[in-house]
């Protein structure tokens, strides 16, 4: 009996996640300014880096390339995901509250933000390589890393954005709450991507990949468990 | 008489810390190259980290209990244990930097453990800022409890996994270095080290419990007015 009930809850959550996810996509597509805004934000940051490093005359080392790319991704992600709970006004939040379980809401937002981050990072890497070069040796590992990195950024930042949105939601709070928490993810991602640039044997990156997956899993589970408490208020 | 029975652990804390200070300064320690007499800092630096972990874990446990019981006194305990943990973290960092100046040659050498602990402190300071930014009491308690649990989970890989994955570290037991046990935590050191860990941790709990009492009294005064 209990098992059947659990199963029903799970299928219900999956259904809700699906429809909420489509809702996010539709909403984003209809008000394209947010999407375009974040794209432009990323592109202009890349361009500023390109100009300020004076690449034409000096060039940058692979180490700098790598760190720069992920720092730009971190800042883009923070501002892209920070809005995931802001754009919902109070009344609509209340409406969701009556419709869907909190678990479905956080999961759909995480999945949606992951997709957003993944697309954003793909576009960013194209623009980035045009102006700053493309030193990557192991493409497969780099793109796996992009997916894992997007997942890590999206799980952590979505949860933090939920917390920050309850606390008046200023940009500073979002940054100070998320940056220290995101550091393990960023460190692992930077290390794996450095290995991809150098084309080191993939077995060497296994430790980092496993750690990154473990961090993602822990953070995801915690977001799933803790979000209902956040949502209640 | 009942007071003494109830506060036996406070007497124990005083005794152990006094023993740590006297014994730590006077008892014989093994002679090692570079470390020399500075090995005595083991009783003050490493113990701070043990104390910090215990206090922050206690804070997280109180946060979990707050979420399940919604009792305000649990929230006060969570924040005060976090405060005491941050204090211990700062002290651990200061003693570590002093020690590093004389053994590694500079106060901050980018050691993975140093970096991780700085980040851990950032996390808990963010927790305290988050609390200040919320006005409603219930909401502050609930949201900061959520962040506290979340931050603690993020801190675990930071303190225990990443330093071990790092290529090089100056701390013993990391990055291919042998652990303290391997070469120098001999019995002479242990005789002071273990009591010191217990003593400092108890002292931290005492500090936290005093602050909890102050807060509870001031809350009562506000209510009565």
Interface residues (C-beta under 8 A of the other chain):
Chain A: X156 X159 X160 X163 X166 X167 X168 X170 X173 X176 X177 X179 X180 X181 X183 X184 X187 X207 X208 X211 X214 X215 X218 X219 X222 X223 X226 X229 X230 X232 X233
Chain B: X67 X119 X120 X122 X123 X126 X129 X130 X133 X134 X138 X139 X142 X143 X145 X146 X147 X149 X150 X151 X153 X154 X156 X157 X158 X161 X162 X165
